[in-house]
Amino acid sequence: MEWIILLNFVTIFVSVLVFVLPINRGKAFVPRFVLFAAASCAVYGLLLWGTDFLSFDAYWFVRPFAAFGLICACVRFCTGLDWEETLYLSIWSFLAREFCFDATQVVTYYLDINVFTDADGIVLTLVFDLAVLLGLYFFVARRLSVEGHLVLTREQLRSALLLACLVTVIKPIAIWARQTEGYNAFTLFQVICGFFVMAVLYSRSMEEKRTAVEQELATQRQLWHQRKVQLEAAQENLDLLNCKYHDLKHYIAALRSQNSLQDSASVLDELEESVKVFDCAVRTGNTILDTVLTEKSLLCERRQITMTCVADGKLLQGMNTVDLYALLGNGVDNAVECVSQLSDPERRVISIEIFRVGDLVKIQIENFYGRQPQFEGDLPATTKSDREYHGFGLKSIRRTAEKYGGYMSVQAEDGLFLLHILLPAERVVGSDSSDYAEKSTS
């Protein structure tokens, strides 16, 4: 009897894993979880074999409350979640565990198997519990989060608490009824009740998740529209800039040709030097890419940031105009924001490379950083307070890359931040692509 009870106790931690694994858990999760589970099982084992606490009538009534408290402590200790997220995941883990516990009793009852004395019954119990929990992992737990983060509102949490309290209260009543009036279908009622509660929670969670995704898509569309407007303005500014720059060069050349102004050569030299700041145009063979990189080059010039670019722009001729502008614009903007916080001039550097590797086109943006970025999943968390309208840059880049069948990854090590974008050449390369690449430094 003690062994089956201890094994059922172990499934509590399996249910925790089912709902914790799909989310961002923190680097220390594994050792913390192993330590907590081992210590809890050891204490429980000592109670089983060292005392007679199972004979107490109160045990079976307080067991659900004790199990829920243990699950909450485990989730809180082993993850970096706040109390609201901890409570919500604990409720799901508790409901899953109780559902397995009750469903197993129903199955073994109708199969006439004694799980306390029959070895086959013990094996059947474990297999059945693991099968149910595995199903909950694939069909429920993995869908509760978006990119490793729970979509949770206060109303959703209150509903979950209310339903969990309902299940917890029904449990002792059903145990008392079985003890006084026999099986009498009370356990089957608990299974139905547990399934109904989880179905309601899942439905509510999917509704909140759908709302959150729709809000994020609306924000993405707004940012996309802003990028389009910025692109049109940047193209006009670049055309005007080039015209003015060329006009100034011609004026200076004409003034130099006049003999009466030979004595003012030093003045002309200073004038010519002063307009060179506008000679930040990047020429890659792609008009749109030239526009965005020139715009960012001017931005870097104003902020005293060195931007180097080696790019074959014709490798991206097949991309949609706004997609290309957003892809490079977001990538460089993130780098500029990061580098602007550095005081060392030698580290205020951004490097951009676009080249072909076999059947792929690789875009790589490198920059130094000061404070080690904190990651949420595989992306750095935004450091801005207004998270509703910030933190979409890298997500936008990822979506754009995936739109073309590509892939985006980031890496932050030893003070260097690397953004890698790989795109299938057949989707983005223009028909007249060449090996042209020009390096510019501003």
Secondary structure, 3 states (H helix, E strand, C coil): CHHHHHHHHHHHHHHHHHHHCCCCCCCCHHHHHHHHHHHHHHHHHHHHHHCCHHHCCCHHHHHHHHHHHHHHHHHHHHCCCCHHHHHHHHHHHHHHHHHHHHHHHHHHHHCCCCCCCCHHHHHHHHHHHHHHHHHHHHHCHHHCEECCEECCCHHHHHHHHHHHHHHHHHHHHHHHHHHHHCCCCHHHHHHHHHHHHHHHHHHHHHHHHHHHHHHHHHHHHHHHHHHHHHHHHHHHHHHHHHHHHHHHHHHHHHHHCCHHHHHHHHHHHHHHHHHHHHCCCCCCCCHHHHHHHHHHHHHHHHCCCEEEEEECHHHHCCCCHHHHHHHHHHHHHHHHHHHCCCCCHHHCEEEEEEEEECCEEEEEEEEECCCCCCEECCEECCCCCCCCCCCCHHHHHHHHHHHCCCEEEEEEECCEEEEEEEEEHHHHCCCCCCCCCEEEEC
